[in-house]
Amino acid sequence: MELSIVQRIAVWGLPILFAITVHEVAHGWVALRLGDRTAQTMGRLTLNPINHIDPIGTLVVPGILLLLGGVIFGWAKPVPVSWEKLRNPRRDMAIVALAGPMANLGMAILWAFISRFGIALASELPVIGVPLAYMGIAGMFINAILMMLNLIPLPPLDGGRVLIGLLPAPFAYKVSRIEPYGFFILLALLFSGILWYILWPLVDALLTGLVYFVGVPKQEFIVGLLTLLGAQ
């Protein structure tokens, strides 16, 4: 089954918005629990995606990748965290950073259950089951990518901030100095294709684990994912 561009946008839209929105809210919510009220004060502890949309990362980049038939990912406006307001700044900043990828893991599991339900429903009620199955597969995929991408130990990614929080102060300082160049390093890895070679084994392992853990039929998952990526 081939999906039109409109159908693909409809299927990918909600999973992408939730993936990046909940990721950022998780940072702010954990920061609040650890003493920093910055995100709450600025109205960023909300699931309303409008408050988190980054025109480039949330709209332009995913849209272009969708049209090109590439792997879909994006980002939202970072939730502000004032590290000096945290009770234990270095340790707590690492915990705050880890909250985003863990939120993506939780959403990947939730979408896996939705995809299983959709696949089971598709034969009896395809008008509901088929869209749910596709949306669930899209949600698993985008959250797996965002989780693994953000765990790369490169500032300003979450993995880089976790690494800074774990390293002894002298080494943490040296790693933190990479941050101004981190985005450009990431772009170089992306356009060279190296990033995908790093990410795909991790994403594939997570998706395989989710498929078996939740009981999503593997063949239906593979076919659905290839269809969503425009490869079938």
Secondary structure, DSSP 8 states (H G I E B T S, - for coil): ----HHHHHHHHHHHHHHHHHHHHHHHHHHHHHTT--HHHHTT-SS--GGGT--IIIIIIHHHHHHHHT-------------GGGSSSHHHHHHHHHHHHHHHHHHHHHHHHHHHHHHHHHHTT-HHHHHHHHHHHHHHHHHHHHHHHHHTSS-TTSHHHHHHHHHS-HHHHHHHHTTHHHHHHHHHHHHHHTHHHHHHHHHHHHHHHHHHHHHT--HHHHHHHHHHHTT--
